[in-house]
């Protein structure tokens, strides 16, 4: 039987704006985004986080429109989900978002703050992509990070001013 130290070390990390973070697991939901504090399925053989570790969960949301009908005779409701109806998003959205660890229960969960996509882009490590692929999902290597508070003023993209020689010399001929 192989020794645990003989197994290759997995690197469950992502690079976000030049900062390395630990990706602790994956959470798939449909048809809506997960609730704050939702439990995360951790990656297998994941070590407990170190002090001060920046923890993130990789979330995937399969977007769909809920169409619920009620049978008037039996008063039983039936829900069906359709992708791409009525101008709604279609497909699966992927994003890393901050996670928390509870050492008493040894469980990971999404943070308690409502977050949305900011300006940060995350690059997922190959081991994270492989774990998600083993679960039957196809995550992109680069993803928009959900780390911006929902009620905060909109982030501003850095202005890029492209000055040309013509704009410098206008009127100075």
N, C-alpha and C positions, 0 to 999 in steps of 0.2 A: 504494500500500500504506500503510495507516495506521501512524503512528508508535506505538511502544509506550507513549509518554506520553499518547497520545490515548485509550487504553482506560480505561474507568472503573475506579477503584481499588476493590477488594473489601475489605470489612472482616470478616475472619474472627475475630470476637471473641465473647466471652460475658461477662456480668456475673454474678459469683458473690459474694454477700454484699457488694455495693457495690464489689468489686474487679474491674477489667477484666483478662481473661486472653486469650491468643491461642489459638484453636482451630486446630490444624495439619492436621487431617484426620479421616477417618472410617474406622472398622473395623467390619465386619459379620461376625458369627459365628452359627453354629447347629450344634447345639442347645445348646451350653454357652457360658459366659463365656470370653473369650480368656485365654490364658496370659500370665503376666508377661513383659515384654520382647517381646511380639508386634509385628511390623512394622506400621506404620500407612501407609495410602495417603494421601499428602498431597493437599491441595486444589491444583488447578492454579494456576499463577502465584503460588505462595506464596513470599514472600521469606524469606531466612534469618532466623532469630530474632535479635533484639538481645540484648545482654548483660543478664542478669537478667530476661529475659522469663518470665512464668509460662505454660508450655506445657500445653495440654490436648488430648486426642483425644476425639472424639465416638464412642461405642461403641453399637452396636445388637446385641441378642441376640434371635434368634427362638427362643423356648423350645419345646422338644419333648421327648418321651420316646422313647428309643432302644429298639426292639424287635428283637432279633437272633435269628434262627432258624438252625439248622444242619441241612442235609440229611444224614441219617445214611448214605445210600448214597454220596454224593460227598464228604462232609465239607467242603462249601462253605457258608460262612455268608452270610446275606443280612440287611441291616439296613434297617429302615423307621423313619421318625420320625413320631410321632403327636402332635398338639397337644392339650393339656388332658387327658391320660389320668391316672388314678390320683391326682387332686388336685394335679397338677403345674401350674405357671403356664402360661398360654395367651397367645399374642400376642408382641409385640416389646417388649423393655425398652430404654430409651434412657438413657444417662448420659454426662456428661463425666468424664474421669479424667486425672490427671497424665500427661504424656508427656515424653520426653527426646529430645534431638537429638545425633547423632554427627556432628561436623563433618568427620571423615575420610571417612566413607562417604556423608555428606549424606543420612542416613536418620533418620526419626522412628520411635520405638517406645514402647510402654507402659513405665511405670516398673517397677522390679524389686521393689517392695514390693506385697504383697497388700493391696488396699483394698476397702472396702465403702461403702455409702451412709452418710453422716453426716447432719447436720441442714441442710446447705447446699442451696440451690436455685439453679440456674443459669438465666439468661435468655439464649437464643441469639439472635445478631444475624440479621437477615433474610438477609444474604449466606451465612451458614452454612446456614440452612434451604433456601435456593435451591440451593446446591451439592449437598446431600443429596437434594433433590427431583430434580435433574437426573440423579442416579444411580439414580432409581427408588424412593426411600424417602420416607416421610412422617414427619419428626421433629416432636415437639411443641416449642413455643417455650419452655416451662419444663420443666426436667428436674432430678431429684435427682442431686447430685454424689457420685461415688464418690471420696472423698478421706480416708476414715477408716481407720486401720490395723485389720486383721482381728482381731488378738489384743488390742487395747486395750480398756479398760473402756467399756461402752456410753455414748454421749454422753447428756447429760441436757438435755431441753428446758427452756427457761427457764420457771419457774413464774409463772403469771399468777394473782394473787390478786384476785378480784373481791369487794371489800367493799361491802356494801350498807348503807344507813342502818339497816336493821333489825339487822344483825349488830353495828353499833357501839353500838346502844342496848339490846340484849337485856339484860333484867334491870334496866334503869335507867329504869323508867317513872315 
